[in-house]
Amino acid sequence: MGSGGKAPRRGNATQQRTCLQGGRIRLQSTVDSTYPSSRLLVWHSYFSHALSRHESVLNGHAFNQQLEVFLPSTTGKTTAESLQWESGFYYDMKSSLDVFLSPSFIREYLLNDGTVVMVTKNVALDASQSAMLLPSGELLLLVDAHTYHQLGIVGEKYGKNVPATCRTMHVKQGQKYVITLDLTSSTFVEEGKNWLRDRVKSCLSTKLEQMEMVVCAYNQHGSARTILFGDDDALPRSRVELNGKTTTFSEIFLPRFDAFYKELGANDRHGDEENDKLRISLQEAYDWLGLVACRLTSLLERKKLEEYVSTFTGTPDLFECKPDSEITTVRWRGLLSTPFCSTVVEKVQRAVKNGELPWGAVTVWGFPDVFVSSVQQTKTSKSAKRTSEDKRREHGYLVHGSNNYTLLMLPNDEYFMLQALGPHDATV
């Protein structure tokens, strides 16, 4: 797992460390002045492996604003035609947060394996009040010290889970607080008179201004569902459809990721040279997918630039590249929750496994300015009978605000998961 702010392990500064455990691989580059401060955290495993972490990353990354799939070769168009019909919807509205505290709303949408996610928009994290509704049913409020004392609801200082080296000055001075309201608790679920719930609703409606937000709901089968706020629902809101946009890049040089990693995996040697080759290849693959995502067609076609723009070419030198090829992408934008992302990943994985595609990739971008970027399951006890709880990873954890991940899928259920690390993050 990744952790923010911890110093790398000491040792030979030129040595690359590799850890092989149950089909997983973790690569760590030690401090080297020849490389930039940012790193890639890479996990190598198989979708069918018992210790594969792809599901935990997908499920823990519930707030996403963009997803793009990369489908190589001419057969990618066929898969894209199927994927572009994957759709959903979410609501864009402005309201008081007390609309989520209705017992009937909670029982209908948060219980019985239902999921609702909400995040406020047009909010600067360090300057305004903000709120989020997690899939677990926890409503989180991020407020300044003045509002916190006005509300009178117990919370904790924001930045508690962010390492000291990653904290900004306002966090160190304790100018923000996070209030957690578990809407699935009996306090909010039960009907009838409840002075605590009524007091919280009164505080949210009178002490906090109405917030602009996006919200979506999914049932236990992963299908988007309509949200009604009560029998006499008159809350103004707009429904936004999630529609995939397809783009095809023709006459490009297409890397053969599948052939390269098949040959590399067949090599029984695991020395420093092989580790360096694997590390460099993953960085090149990540950069090349970035060219596609940024629509840099000139670099994909390896055209000579007419004027100086950059010395970066993005050419994956370690890979054999097939000229005059094409790649098709499908991109969705909006509030993309876990069920939607999981469905898309499963379909791309199936296409690669069935031989319809030589390889495939999916990149998911989270919101860059939310105060909880992901939820990670952690152990709460060191005893033999360990229990698990969900630990919220605050802004600045792991990806230092970048908040994205990429799945590079290969035949035989093999995959690499790449997560961007910022200059204040390290692996442990």
Summary of the structure (lengths in Angstrom):
residues: 428
radius of gyration: 23.2
end to end distance: 7.0
largest distance: 72.7
contacts: 1287
relative contact order: 0.23
helix: 26%
strand: 34%
